[in-house]
C-alpha cells in the first residue's frame, strides 16, 4: 500500500462532485493495508486554484483542531497540498467488525497461499 491519495482521474471526478455540492468530500481506503488488518482511510477536498491566486487559505474551516497526519511521499507526488488537502477523520470498529476484518485477512492469506501452490 502506498497510502491514500487522489489520482488525476479522482481529482477530475471530485471537481464534478464539488461543483454539484460544496460539501462533497472524497473518501479513499487503502485496500492493501486494509486487507492486512490496518484500515487506512483518508478524506480529501480540492484546493480551488482561484483562492491560491488571491492568496487566501484554501482549506475550509473544520472542527479538526490541528490534527494533521504526515502525508506519504506517494501522496505528495500525486498533488497533496498542491491540488487537494487531507481532512483528518476518526472511526471505530466494534467487535464484530474486527472479527470480520481478521477473518478476511485469514481468507486473503489462504487464497494467496493457494495461488502460490498452483503457480509454482
Residue, then its C-alpha position, 0 to 999 in steps of 0.5 A: x500500500x502506498x497510502x491514500x491519495x487522489x489520482x488525476x482521474x479522482x481529482x477530475x471526478x471530485x471537481x464534478x462532485x464539488x461543483x454539484x455540492x460544496x460539501x462533497x468530500x472524497x473518501x479513499x481506503x487503502x485496500x492493501x493495508x486494509x486487507x492486512x488488518x490496518x484500515x487506512x482511510x483518508x478524506x480529501x477536498x480540492x484546493x480551488x486554484x482561484x483562492x491560491x491566486x488571491x492568496x487566501x487559505x484554501x482549506x475550509x474551516x473544520x472542527x479538526x483542531x490541528x490534527x494533521x497526519x504526515x502525508x506519504x511521499x506517494x501522496x505528495x507526488x500525486x498533488x497533496x497540498x498542491x491540488x487537494x488537502x487531507x481532512x483528518x477523520x476518526x472511526x471505530x470498529x466494534x467487535x464484530x467488525x474486527x472479527x470480520x476484518x481478521x477473518x478476511x485477512x485469514x481468507x486473503x492469506x489462504x487464497x494467496x497461499x493457494x495461488x502460490x501452490x498452483x503457480x509454482 
